[in-house]
Amino acid sequence: MMQAFFCKLVPPRTTFVQDLTPAEREVMGRHAAYWKRLIERGTQVFALGLVLDPAGAFGVGIVEVEDMAAMRALTEHDPAITSAMGLHYEIHPIPRG
């Protein structure tokens, strides 16, 4: 049975979206392409995008995969993470109800 997860991509600073460096912009482009490829290959993504929270923007994804290990594998291979720019994911299961 598949499980849904709420994934929050937390940037390294609250102003990240407003003051991306050229290198950060390139990495975030690879991040977007990575998730696009996952969706094209059949990963169930119900929501994916940027949340413009006044306290600091962040990325959000609602994804359905087999289990937490599968979810962690997807996020660990994300260029936003492998680039070591200081971004990280918070991952929370969404119970069926």
QUIZIHU-V468260 format. One record per pair of residues at least 24 apart in sequence whose C-alpha atoms are under 6 Angstrom apart, sorted by the first residue. I is the first residue (numbers start at 1). J is the second residue. D is the distance in Angstrom with one decimal. If there is no record, write none. Layout:
I,J,D ; I,J,D
This chain:
2,65,5.3 ; 2,66,4.5 ; 3,64,5.3 ; 3,65,5.5 ; 3,66,5.8 ; 3,67,6.0 ; 4,63,5.5 ; 4,64,4.2 ; 4,94,5.3 ; 5,62,5.6 ; 5,63,5.4 ; 5,92,5.5 ; 5,93,4.4 ; 5,94,5.2 ; 6,61,6.0 ; 6,62,4.7 ; 6,91,5.8 ; 6,92,5.1 ; 7,60,5.6 ; 7,61,5.0 ; 7,90,5.7 ; 7,91,4.6 ; 8,59,5.6 ; 8,60,4.7 ; 8,89,5.4 ; 8,90,5.1 ; 9,58,5.8 ; 9,59,4.6 ; 9,88,5.8 ; 9,89,4.5 ; 10,58,5.4 ; 10,87,5.6 ; 10,88,5.3 ; 10,89,6.0 ; 11,87,4.6 ; 12,86,4.9 ; 12,87,5.3 ; 14,56,4.3 ; 31,79,5.1 ; 31,80,5.5
